[in-house]
């Protein structure tokens, strides 16, 4: 007799529905050791392993996953959006924990979702590091905005010091010269000597930067004096940006070191794709995990949520926009990677960039996002082939395979 456990996970408790044939048994456990031991006793009552299904609810469901893996139980983890869609197709009527647990079990009976593939601890750590990197990036954006606001009162013109993207050297300069008066009270030679202590600043570069800085300081009309609290704000956020950037660099170093301990040459093969810098390569690897667990590239499309949705009603059957059911971080990384590949193609050709450019020029193709998503599909097929075959990217091989594929 088929036995299915539908588990609705919340912060401190989980509601469980045992679906045994046509009968059901519902109970609640706490999400801690005593609660999991209670669940273990229920699972152990069956000689054949029950099917277990629950939604991915971030940090809360991870405790349940760890428990099931420790005791050797297979399980299905559903993306909440996908679970909601399947429940809404006539299964769910009232929103309560018990009905959700029950209908999760029904979903598994109806759709027979494959069990989630367990990955090694190295891949889990890579993913955790990648998510920490993402959080630091969010903090970086907030700190940039707050630094901008504080500078409007002390020295807004300094934001025009560099025309290129602002980074460590800019933040060091802002921390040292948080107010236009802090520039005016030093002579040009003092400023040049200080600038030359920064990484990558030559004497000629220091001279030019000092001239620009002095000119901007004389243009400025500050709102507050140099003794105001806003000076501390500017210095605080400039230093915070330096610290956040350093932490992100350290995380990437740790991720690269960990990725290189994995079997085969996954990181090196991803880095061989034109436009894939090491940071992009290691984060894509961290978000996709072990690509070998997917039977084909389409499974990766579904994993990151760029598989097309479908609408079926009567005789109507049409493709909709992408589902967005999957890994949003991976989707964002690959979306940005298309632009990086296209930029790199000026000196390092790539068949994905060729496709991207041809689609942009085609009068039949409309919409940048659609072109980018179609290009991501090609990128995923490339990533899958490189890792499965354990080989670096080769433009000639890629274009040859592309021609063979189009003929078929």
Beta strands, then each sheet from edge to edge (+ up, - down):
strand 1: 3-9
strand 2: 13-20
strand 3: 23-30
strand 4: 51-55
strand 5: 76-78
strand 6: 308-313
strand 7: 316-322
sheet 1: 3+ 2- 1+ 4+ 5+
sheet 2: 6+ 7-
end
